[in-house]
Amino acid sequence: MHKGDQIGQEYVFGKKGFPMDVSTWKQHGDYPRHTHDFSEIAIILQGTGTMEVDDQTFRFHAGDVFVLHGNRPHAYVDTHDLTLINITYLPQLVALDRFDSGVLPGYQALFVIEPTLRQKKPYERHLTLNADQMIKIKSLTDTMEKELHEKRAGYQLMAVGHFMVLISQISRFYTESEAPDAQKLLQLANVLSFLEQHYMEEIGMDELIRIAHMSRRSFYRAFSEVTLQTPRTYLLNLRVMKAVELLETTKKSITEIAFDCGFQDSNYFSRQFKKVMNTTPSEFQKRFNWMK
């Protein structure tokens, strides 16, 4: 597979520039295969075309929204009268996983599940906005684009603030979608959302299967395909990462954090934490406090 040209951050954001950009491209023609190490949200305002991602292709048209993460070779081909909004950003800039984005099934579907599935097989599903939704989204992106290009005092804060609203809004639009393909994808997204909200509780696999509305076999296959983990391993890793957040942001004891994150035994918590993070919770806490 030919990866094409590598587009660097400096080319998009400028030398030592703010790592977020919003640009509206009119009469966007075909664009050859390329990669970049930042994330991209594409919102199609008008026209049609085909997106090539890795070895897969899918058609798009006005209203479609899709997300690409990291070094995924992709190209725009067979474009016709294409106008789009391109939002590029470094995920670490906004650290969405530190907020409650994960509780939105639409966020899980658009930003987690769809990009993963496109790596594995032909997958054409993506969010399609209606006219009213597009007006709301374009109002946000217009403000972001203006702020980022004019660079008035406070533009970074304004851009990030509107970006957060944008992510929340399109995630809600996805969650509310009644399209059959969206509903199918949201079955698994609802499970990931449930885990984000209830990771600190005792969770049985039967409960997750009920939420997914799938057979046991289909659920385990679909979950592993999207997360590359079993449900139990995913939950364990999620609990550890929540513990990392508490170790970084609170002065709670290791035992308190263990129980807050769903571990019933602090020794078991320490063992699992070390497996994931290659250090113990106490060592992590000491190192983080020293770095502050």
C-alpha positions, 0 to 999 in steps of 0.5 A: 500500500502506497502511503503517499506524501507525509504532511507535517504539522508545520505545513498546516499549523505553521512553525510553532503555530497553534495546533488547530486549524479550520479552513473552508475549501471551495471547488476542492479537487482531487487530492493525492494519497497522503498521511499526517500525524494529527486528526482531521474532521471533514464536513461536506458542504456541497458536491460529491466524491470518494474518500480512499482510506488505507485500502478502503473507499467510500462515497460522500456527499453534502451533509456528510461528516467523517473523522480521520486519526493519525497516520492513515493514508487517505485521498480525495478522488472523483470529486465534483463541485466539492466544498468542504470544511476541514478541521485539523487538530492535535488530540492532545491539545484538547484532551477530550478523554479528560471530559465526559465526551465518552458518555455520548454514544455519538462520540463513541460512534464517530470518533472511536468506532467508525475510524477503527472499522475503516481500518479493517473492512469496507465501511461506508457509514458516517454521520449525515447532517440535515439542513438545520443541523448544518446551519448550526455546525457551520456557524461554529466553524465560521467563528473558529475559522475567523478566530484562528485566521485573524489571531486576535487576543484570546483567539486560542481560547475562543477556538478551543471553546467553540471546538468543544461545542462543535464536538458535543453538538455533532456527537449529539446529532449522531446519537439522535440519528434515526438512520438504520446504519447509525442505529446499528453502530450505536448499539455498540456505542451505547455499550462504550458510553455505559462503561464510561458512566458506570466503570466504578460499579460491578458490571456483568457481561449479560448487562452489556449484551442486553444494552447492545441488543446483540447475541452473545457471540455477535457482541463479543466479536463486534466488541473485540473488532472495534476495541481490539480487547475483550469487554473485561480487558477494556473495562480493566484498562478503562478503570486504570486510566480513570485512576491515572486521572485521579492520581494526577488531579487529586490528593486521594490515597491509593486505596480511595482511588482504587475503590473510586475506580471499581477495584474492590482490593487495593493490592489487586488494583496495584498489580493491574495498574503496574501491568498497564502503566509499567509502574505502581500507583504510588510510584506514579503519584510520586513521580507526577507530584515531583514533575509538578 
